Amino acid sequence: MEDIVQCICRVWISCRRKPYSAFQKQIIRKRMLLLLFYIILKNQEKRTRQFWVRPIFREERRLMQGASDNLVREMEDTDVEKYFNYFRMPFETFQKLLTIVEPYITKKTIIRTPISARIRLQVTLRYLASGDSMMSISYSFRIAHNTVSKIVAETCLVIWNCLKNEVFLQPNTANWEHIAEEFQSICQFNHCIGAPDGKHVVIQAPPNSGSTFYNYKGQHSLVLLGISDANGCFSLVDIGGEGRQCDSTIFKNSELGKRFSDGSLELPAPKYIENTNVKLPYVLVADEAFGLTTYMMRPFSQNDLDTRKKVFNYRLSRARRTVECAFGLLTARWRIYGKPIIASTSTAQKIIQATTVLHNYIMLTEKDLDIKQRCYSNFTIQDRKVTSLGLRDIPISSSSNTAEAKKIREDFADFFYGSGALPWQWNKVLNNDF
Protein backbone atom coordinates (compact mmCIF):
# COMPACT_ATOMS: atom_id res chain seq x y z
CA MET A 1 0.00 0.00 0.00
CA GLU A 2 2.79 2.46 0.89
CA ASP A 3 4.66 1.64 -2.36
CA ILE A 4 1.57 2.43 -4.44
CA VAL A 5 1.06 5.75 -2.68
CA GLN A 6 4.73 6.68 -3.24
CA CYS A 7 4.41 5.81 -6.94
CA ILE A 8 1.33 8.05 -7.29
CA CYS A 9 3.17 10.88 -5.55
CA ARG A 10 6.17 10.55 -7.92
CA VAL A 11 3.91 10.63 -11.00
CA TRP A 12 2.18 13.74 -9.67
CA ILE A 13 5.48 15.51 -9.01
CA SER A 14 6.77 14.70 -12.48
CA CYS A 15 3.56 16.03 -14.02
CA ARG A 16 3.98 19.30 -12.22
CA ARG A 17 7.46 19.75 -13.76
CA LYS A 18 6.26 19.19 -17.35
CA PRO A 19 4.68 22.09 -19.30
CA TYR A 20 1.08 20.96 -18.97
CA SER A 21 -1.72 23.47 -18.99
CA ALA A 22 -3.66 24.16 -15.78
CA PHE A 23 -6.65 22.23 -17.14
CA GLN A 24 -4.53 19.17 -17.97
CA LYS A 25 -2.94 19.22 -14.49
CA GLN A 26 -6.41 19.34 -12.92
CA ILE A 27 -7.50 16.28 -14.94
CA ILE A 28 -4.37 14.36 -13.95
CA ARG A 29 -4.88 15.27 -10.30
CA LYS A 30 -8.47 14.03 -10.29
CA ARG A 31 -7.44 10.75 -11.90
CA MET A 32 -4.69 10.22 -9.32
CA LEU A 33 -7.10 10.90 -6.45
CA LEU A 34 -9.67 8.51 -7.87
CA LEU A 35 -7.02 5.84 -8.19
CA LEU A 36 -5.90 6.42 -4.59
CA PHE A 37 -9.49 6.19 -3.27
CA TYR A 38 -10.05 2.98 -5.22
CA ILE A 39 -6.92 1.42 -3.70
CA ILE A 40 -7.94 2.44 -0.19
CA LEU A 41 -11.44 1.01 -0.60
CA LYS A 42 -10.08 -2.28 -1.92
CA ASN A 43 -7.84 -2.60 1.13
CA GLN A 44 -10.74 -1.88 3.49
CA GLU A 45 -12.93 -4.70 2.24
CA LYS A 46 -14.54 -6.68 5.06
CA ARG A 47 -12.32 -9.42 6.32
CA THR A 48 -13.60 -12.92 6.97
CA ARG A 49 -14.70 -13.31 10.60
CA GLN A 50 -12.24 -15.46 12.53
CA PHE A 51 -14.78 -16.84 15.05
CA TRP A 52 -18.55 -16.97 15.24
CA VAL A 53 -18.18 -17.82 18.93
CA ARG A 54 -14.78 -18.01 20.57
CA PRO A 55 -13.96 -21.56 21.71
CA ILE A 56 -13.64 -20.51 25.36
CA PHE A 57 -17.19 -19.07 25.28
CA ARG A 58 -18.95 -21.99 23.63
CA GLU A 59 -21.81 -23.73 25.40
CA GLU A 60 -19.88 -26.88 26.25
CA ARG A 61 -17.10 -24.82 27.85
CA ARG A 62 -19.67 -22.79 29.76
CA LEU A 63 -21.21 -25.95 31.16
CA MET A 64 -17.85 -27.51 32.00
CA GLN A 65 -16.01 -24.53 33.48
CA GLY A 66 -18.41 -21.59 33.82
CA ALA A 67 -19.18 -20.30 37.31
CA SER A 68 -22.94 -20.84 37.02
CA ASP A 69 -22.80 -24.63 36.65
CA ASN A 70 -19.79 -25.21 38.87
CA LEU A 71 -18.95 -22.72 41.63
CA VAL A 72 -22.51 -21.51 42.11
CA ARG A 73 -23.94 -25.04 42.20
CA GLU A 74 -21.33 -26.05 44.76
CA MET A 75 -22.16 -23.07 47.00
CA GLU A 76 -25.89 -23.82 46.73
CA ASP A 77 -25.28 -27.34 48.09
CA THR A 78 -22.45 -26.89 50.58
CA ASP A 79 -21.83 -23.24 51.57
CA VAL A 80 -24.85 -20.97 51.95
CA GLU A 81 -22.77 -18.20 53.58
CA LYS A 82 -20.53 -17.87 50.54
CA TYR A 83 -23.56 -18.02 48.28
CA PHE A 84 -25.00 -15.05 50.17
CA ASN A 85 -21.67 -13.23 49.85
CA TYR A 86 -21.52 -13.99 46.13
CA PHE A 87 -24.99 -12.69 45.20
CA ARG A 88 -25.81 -10.58 48.29
CA MET A 89 -28.97 -12.58 48.87
CA PRO A 90 -29.84 -16.10 50.08
CA PHE A 91 -30.73 -18.84 47.64
CA GLU A 92 -34.43 -18.71 48.56
CA THR A 93 -34.62 -14.99 47.73
CA PHE A 94 -32.81 -15.61 44.45
CA GLN A 95 -35.35 -18.28 43.50
CA LYS A 96 -38.27 -15.95 44.27
CA LEU A 97 -36.68 -13.20 42.20
CA LEU A 98 -36.00 -15.62 39.33
CA THR A 99 -39.65 -16.69 39.34
CA ILE A 100 -40.69 -13.04 38.94
CA VAL A 101 -38.29 -12.02 36.14
CA GLU A 102 -37.88 -15.34 34.27
CA PRO A 103 -40.76 -14.87 31.81
CA TYR A 104 -39.27 -11.54 30.67
CA ILE A 105 -35.61 -12.54 30.23
CA THR A 106 -36.07 -16.00 28.68
CA LYS A 107 -34.98 -16.03 25.02
CA LYS A 108 -36.41 -18.22 22.25
CA THR A 109 -34.34 -20.98 20.69
CA ILE A 110 -33.86 -20.26 16.98
CA ILE A 111 -30.47 -21.50 15.76
CA ARG A 112 -28.36 -21.86 18.90
CA THR A 113 -29.38 -22.59 22.46
CA PRO A 114 -29.79 -19.21 24.23
CA ILE A 115 -28.30 -18.35 27.59
CA SER A 116 -30.83 -19.37 30.24
CA ALA A 117 -32.74 -16.91 32.42
CA ARG A 118 -31.02 -18.34 35.51
CA ILE A 119 -27.54 -17.51 34.17
CA ARG A 120 -28.68 -14.08 32.98
CA LEU A 121 -29.92 -13.18 36.45
CA GLN A 122 -26.77 -14.59 38.06
CA VAL A 123 -24.52 -12.56 35.76
CA THR A 124 -26.42 -9.37 36.55
CA LEU A 125 -26.48 -9.90 40.31
CA ARG A 126 -22.80 -10.81 40.40
CA TYR A 127 -21.92 -7.70 38.40
CA LEU A 128 -23.92 -5.51 40.80
CA ALA A 129 -22.68 -7.28 43.92
CA SER A 130 -18.96 -7.44 43.08
CA GLY A 131 -18.31 -4.23 41.20
CA ASP A 132 -16.03 -6.18 38.84
CA SER A 133 -15.68 -5.15 35.23
CA MET A 134 -17.86 -6.78 32.60
CA MET A 135 -14.73 -8.34 31.15
CA SER A 136 -14.01 -10.06 34.48
CA ILE A 137 -17.60 -11.33 34.66
CA SER A 138 -17.20 -12.54 31.08
CA TYR A 139 -14.24 -14.79 31.95
CA SER A 140 -15.91 -16.05 35.12
CA PHE A 141 -19.18 -17.12 33.46
CA ARG A 142 -17.66 -18.02 30.06
CA ILE A 143 -19.80 -15.48 28.19
CA ALA A 144 -18.50 -12.89 25.71
CA HIS A 145 -18.11 -9.44 27.26
CA ASN A 146 -20.38 -7.74 24.69
CA THR A 147 -23.07 -10.30 25.55
CA VAL A 148 -22.55 -9.59 29.27
CA SER A 149 -23.11 -5.89 28.56
CA LYS A 150 -26.43 -6.59 26.85
CA ILE A 151 -27.50 -9.04 29.58
CA VAL A 152 -26.81 -6.53 32.36
CA ALA A 153 -28.71 -3.69 30.66
CA GLU A 154 -31.71 -5.84 29.74
CA THR A 155 -31.97 -7.66 33.08
CA CYS A 156 -31.61 -4.48 35.15
CA LEU A 157 -34.49 -2.92 33.23
CA VAL A 158 -36.64 -6.04 33.71
CA ILE A 159 -35.89 -6.11 37.46
CA TRP A 160 -36.93 -2.48 37.73
CA ASN A 161 -40.15 -2.95 35.76
CA CYS A 162 -41.12 -6.09 37.68
CA LEU A 163 -40.44 -4.82 41.21
CA LYS A 164 -41.09 -1.07 41.17
CA ASN A 165 -44.83 -1.49 41.68
CA GLU A 166 -44.27 -3.78 44.67
CA VAL A 167 -41.61 -2.07 46.74
CA PHE A 168 -42.25 1.67 46.55
CA LEU A 169 -44.81 3.67 48.47
CA GLN A 170 -48.38 4.14 47.34
CA PRO A 171 -48.91 7.76 48.37
CA ASN A 172 -52.09 8.00 50.38
CA THR A 173 -53.03 9.26 53.82
CA ALA A 174 -53.04 5.86 55.55
CA ASN A 175 -49.56 4.93 54.33
CA TRP A 176 -48.07 8.31 55.26
CA GLU A 177 -49.51 7.96 58.76
CA HIS A 178 -48.06 4.47 59.06
CA ILE A 179 -44.60 5.78 58.14
CA ALA A 180 -45.03 8.62 60.66
CA GLU A 181 -45.83 6.09 63.40
CA GLU A 182 -42.62 4.20 62.63
CA PHE A 183 -40.55 7.40 62.76
CA GLN A 184 -42.11 8.25 66.10
CA SER A 185 -41.42 4.76 67.46
CA ILE A 186 -37.87 4.37 66.13
CA CYS A 187 -36.54 7.94 65.88
CA GLN A 188 -38.84 9.82 68.28
CA PHE A 189 -39.71 12.48 65.69
CA ASN A 190 -43.45 13.08 65.57
CA HIS A 191 -45.31 13.51 62.28
CA CYS A 192 -42.24 12.71 60.14
CA ILE A 193 -43.08 11.07 56.80
CA GLY A 194 -39.59 10.63 55.37
CA ALA A 195 -36.00 11.79 55.10
CA PRO A 196 -34.84 12.93 51.64
CA ASP A 197 -31.22 13.10 50.49
CA GLY A 198 -29.18 12.72 47.33
CA LYS A 199 -26.31 10.41 46.46
CA HIS A 200 -23.82 11.12 43.67
CA VAL A 201 -23.27 7.87 41.77
CA VAL A 202 -19.90 8.20 40.05
CA ILE A 203 -19.91 7.27 36.36
CA GLN A 204 -17.44 7.34 33.50
CA ALA A 205 -17.50 10.73 31.80
CA PRO A 206 -20.12 10.49 29.01
CA PRO A 207 -18.83 11.49 25.55
CA ASN A 208 -19.35 15.13 24.55
CA SER A 209 -21.08 15.88 27.87
CA GLY A 210 -18.86 18.79 28.88
CA SER A 211 -19.60 19.78 32.48
CA THR A 212 -23.18 18.50 32.48
CA PHE A 213 -22.45 15.62 34.88
CA TYR A 214 -19.39 17.21 36.58
CA ASN A 215 -20.08 17.63 40.30
CA TYR A 216 -18.49 19.63 43.09
CA LYS A 217 -16.33 16.65 44.07
CA GLY A 218 -14.54 16.77 40.74
CA GLN A 219 -16.26 13.64 39.40
CA HIS A 220 -18.90 12.86 36.81
CA SER A 221 -22.06 11.52 38.40
CA LEU A 222 -25.76 10.78 38.23
CA VAL A 223 -27.81 11.71 41.29
CA LEU A 224 -29.99 9.20 43.13
CA LEU A 225 -32.48 11.26 45.14
CA GLY A 226 -34.30 9.10 47.66
CA ILE A 227 -36.81 9.55 50.49
CA SER A 228 -36.25 6.96 53.20
CA ASP A 229 -38.62 5.59 55.81
CA ALA A 230 -37.61 4.74 59.37
CA ASN A 231 -36.51 1.19 58.43
CA GLY A 232 -33.96 2.21 55.80
CA CYS A 233 -36.18 1.46 52.78
CA PHE A 234 -36.73 3.99 50.01
CA SER A 235 -40.31 5.22 49.89
CA LEU A 236 -39.90 7.29 46.72
CA VAL A 237 -36.91 7.87 44.42
CA ASP A 238 -35.90 10.20 41.61
CA ILE A 239 -33.09 8.82 39.42
CA GLY A 240 -31.05 10.48 36.72
CA GLY A 241 -30.34 14.00 37.96
CA GLU A 242 -27.21 15.57 36.49
CA GLY A 243 -24.23 15.73 38.82
CA ARG A 244 -23.70 19.47 38.37
CA GLN A 245 -27.00 20.19 40.15
CA CYS A 246 -27.38 20.31 43.93
CA ASP A 247 -29.86 18.15 45.83
CA SER A 248 -32.35 20.95 46.49
CA THR A 249 -32.44 21.98 42.81
CA ILE A 250 -33.01 18.40 41.67
CA PHE A 251 -35.76 17.91 44.26
CA LYS A 252 -37.47 21.21 43.42
CA ASN A 253 -37.54 20.50 39.68
CA SER A 254 -38.31 16.78 39.89
CA GLU A 255 -41.72 15.17 39.78
CA LEU A 256 -41.43 14.47 43.53
CA GLY A 257 -40.86 18.12 44.39
CA LYS A 258 -43.75 19.28 42.23
CA ARG A 259 -46.09 16.69 43.74
CA PHE A 260 -45.18 17.77 47.27
CA SER A 261 -45.60 21.45 46.36
CA ASP A 262 -49.03 21.10 44.78
CA GLY A 263 -50.30 18.77 47.52
CA SER A 264 -51.18 15.88 45.19
CA LEU A 265 -49.48 13.19 47.34
CA GLU A 266 -52.40 13.05 49.81
CA LEU A 267 -50.40 14.08 52.88
CA PRO A 268 -52.36 13.84 56.15
CA ALA A 269 -53.81 17.01 57.59
CA PRO A 270 -52.12 18.52 60.69
CA LYS A 271 -53.11 16.68 63.87
CA TYR A 272 -52.71 17.08 67.60
CA ILE A 273 -49.92 15.08 69.21
CA GLU A 274 -51.33 12.35 71.42
CA ASN A 275 -51.93 13.47 75.05
CA THR A 276 -50.94 17.08 74.24
CA ASN A 277 -52.58 20.21 72.89
CA VAL A 278 -49.84 20.66 70.27
CA LYS A 279 -51.00 20.52 66.64
CA LEU A 280 -48.29 19.85 64.05
CA PRO A 281 -48.29 19.07 60.30
CA TYR A 282 -46.65 16.05 58.65
CA VAL A 283 -43.22 16.93 57.27
CA LEU A 284 -40.03 15.62 55.69
CA VAL A 285 -36.72 16.09 57.53
CA ALA A 286 -33.63 17.10 55.55
CA ASP A 287 -30.18 18.64 55.92
CA GLU A 288 -29.03 22.19 55.13
CA ALA A 289 -28.89 21.46 51.38
CA PHE A 290 -32.69 21.59 51.15
CA GLY A 291 -34.88 24.64 51.50
CA LEU A 292 -37.24 25.25 54.41
CA THR A 293 -40.89 24.82 53.36
CA THR A 294 -44.16 23.95 55.01
CA TYR A 295 -43.57 20.26 54.22
CA MET A 296 -39.76 20.20 54.64
CA MET A 297 -37.90 20.84 57.90
CA ARG A 298 -34.19 21.63 57.93
CA PRO A 299 -31.86 22.42 60.90
CA PHE A 300 -31.43 25.86 62.36
CA SER A 301 -28.34 27.73 61.21
CA GLN A 302 -25.22 27.04 63.28
CA ASN A 303 -24.88 30.75 64.04
CA ASP A 304 -26.33 31.81 67.39
CA LEU A 305 -27.82 28.50 68.50
CA ASP A 306 -29.55 28.39 71.87
CA THR A 307 -30.47 25.22 73.75
CA ARG A 308 -33.95 25.02 72.24
CA LYS A 309 -32.60 25.18 68.69
CA LYS A 310 -29.90 22.63 69.51
CA VAL A 311 -32.56 20.26 70.80
CA PHE A 312 -34.48 20.61 67.53
CA ASN A 313 -31.34 20.01 65.48
CA TYR A 314 -30.55 16.90 67.50
CA ARG A 315 -34.04 15.46 67.15
CA LEU A 316 -34.05 16.20 63.43
CA SER A 317 -30.62 14.58 63.07
CA ARG A 318 -31.93 11.39 64.76
CA ALA A 319 -34.67 11.12 62.14
CA ARG A 320 -32.60 12.22 59.16
CA ARG A 321 -29.90 9.61 59.74
CA THR A 322 -32.27 6.94 58.42
CA VAL A 323 -31.62 8.03 54.83
CA GLU A 324 -27.88 7.92 55.46
CA CYS A 325 -28.33 4.36 56.74
CA ALA A 326 -30.34 3.50 53.62
CA PHE A 327 -27.57 4.74 51.34
CA GLY A 328 -24.98 2.96 53.49
CA LEU A 329 -26.83 -0.36 53.23
CA LEU A 330 -27.30 0.15 49.49
CA THR A 331 -23.60 0.74 48.79
CA ALA A 332 -22.44 -1.99 51.19
CA ARG A 333 -24.63 -4.61 49.55
CA TRP A 334 -24.04 -3.58 45.92
CA ARG A 335 -20.32 -2.94 45.44
CA ILE A 336 -20.93 -1.53 41.96
CA TYR A 337 -21.08 1.81 43.82
CA GLY A 338 -17.51 1.38 45.06
CA LYS A 339 -15.96 2.79 41.89
CA PRO A 340 -17.03 4.62 38.72
CA ILE A 341 -19.62 2.75 36.67
CA ILE A 342 -18.08 2.07 33.27
CA ALA A 343 -21.19 2.14 31.08
CA SER A 344 -23.31 4.47 29.01
CA THR A 345 -25.53 6.96 30.82
CA SER A 346 -28.68 4.97 30.01
CA THR A 347 -27.15 1.72 31.28
CA ALA A 348 -25.85 3.42 34.43
CA GLN A 349 -29.35 4.69 35.13
CA LYS A 350 -30.76 1.17 34.70
CA ILE A 351 -28.12 -0.14 37.15
CA ILE A 352 -29.14 2.46 39.75
CA GLN A 353 -32.81 1.60 39.25
CA ALA A 354 -32.16 -2.13 39.65
CA THR A 355 -30.06 -1.78 42.82
CA THR A 356 -32.65 0.53 44.38
CA VAL A 357 -35.59 -1.82 43.88
CA LEU A 358 -33.45 -4.83 44.89
CA HIS A 359 -32.51 -3.01 48.10
CA ASN A 360 -36.17 -2.57 49.01
CA TYR A 361 -37.11 -6.05 47.80
CA ILE A 362 -34.48 -7.76 49.95
CA MET A 363 -35.29 -5.61 52.99
CA LEU A 364 -39.00 -6.40 52.70
CA THR A 365 -38.45 -10.08 51.92
CA GLU A 366 -35.92 -10.91 54.61
CA LYS A 367 -37.46 -8.94 57.48
CA ASP A 368 -40.80 -9.22 59.21
CA LEU A 369 -42.41 -6.21 57.55
CA ASP A 370 -45.77 -7.64 56.55
CA ILE A 371 -47.67 -4.48 57.46
CA LYS A 372 -45.27 -2.39 55.37
CA GLN A 373 -45.57 -4.84 52.49
CA ARG A 374 -49.33 -4.39 52.47
CA CYS A 375 -48.88 -0.63 52.47
CA TYR A 376 -46.51 -0.75 49.51
CA SER A 377 -48.13 -3.45 47.40
CA ASN A 378 -50.60 -1.52 45.23
CA PHE A 379 -48.43 1.27 43.82
CA THR A 380 -48.66 1.81 40.09
CA ILE A 381 -46.20 3.63 37.85
CA GLN A 382 -48.92 6.03 36.71
CA ASP A 383 -48.84 7.58 40.17
CA ARG A 384 -45.35 9.04 39.79
CA LYS A 385 -42.41 9.57 37.47
CA VAL A 386 -39.05 8.35 38.67
CA THR A 387 -36.69 9.78 36.07
CA SER A 388 -35.37 13.21 36.92
CA LEU A 389 -36.37 16.00 34.55
CA GLY A 390 -33.54 18.20 35.82
CA LEU A 391 -33.87 21.78 34.58
CA ARG A 392 -35.53 20.92 31.27
CA ASP A 393 -38.71 22.85 30.54
CA ILE A 394 -39.55 23.25 34.22
CA PRO A 395 -39.59 26.77 35.66
CA ILE A 396 -37.92 27.23 39.03
CA SER A 397 -40.57 28.48 41.40
CA SER A 398 -40.03 30.20 44.70
CA SER A 399 -40.41 28.25 47.93
CA SER A 400 -43.71 28.10 49.73
CA ASN A 401 -44.68 30.57 52.43
CA THR A 402 -41.39 31.20 54.25
CA ALA A 403 -43.01 32.80 57.29
CA GLU A 404 -45.38 29.87 57.74
CA ALA A 405 -42.54 27.39 57.29
CA LYS A 406 -40.47 29.15 59.97
CA LYS A 407 -43.46 29.12 62.33
CA ILE A 408 -43.89 25.35 61.82
CA ARG A 409 -40.22 24.79 62.62
CA GLU A 410 -40.54 26.94 65.74
CA ASP A 411 -43.59 24.89 66.81
CA PHE A 412 -41.59 21.66 66.44
CA ALA A 413 -38.71 23.21 68.42
CA ASP A 414 -41.07 24.27 71.23
CA PHE A 415 -42.60 20.79 71.37
CA PHE A 416 -39.23 18.98 71.52
CA TYR A 417 -38.00 21.44 74.16
CA GLY A 418 -41.18 21.12 76.23
CA SER A 419 -43.74 18.35 76.43
CA GLY A 420 -42.04 16.21 73.79
CA ALA A 421 -38.58 16.21 75.39
CA LEU A 422 -36.55 12.98 75.69
CA PRO A 423 -34.65 12.10 78.90
CA TRP A 424 -31.30 11.69 77.13
CA GLN A 425 -31.50 14.66 74.78
CA TRP A 426 -30.06 17.16 77.28
CA ASN A 427 -26.68 15.44 77.61
CA LYS A 428 -26.47 15.10 73.83
CA VAL A 429 -27.22 18.77 73.35
CA LEU A 430 -24.91 20.05 76.10
CA ASN A 431 -22.01 17.92 74.81
CA ASN A 432 -22.81 18.66 71.15
CA ASP A 433 -22.81 14.88 70.64
CA PHE A 434 -24.80 14.75 67.42
Beta strands, then each sheet from edge to edge (+ up, - down):
strand 1: 192-202
strand 2: 221-228
strand 3: 234-242
strand 4: 271-272
strand 5: 279-280
strand 6: 283-285
strand 7: 296-297
sheet 1: 3+ 2- 1+ 6+ 7+
sheet 2: 4+ 5-
end
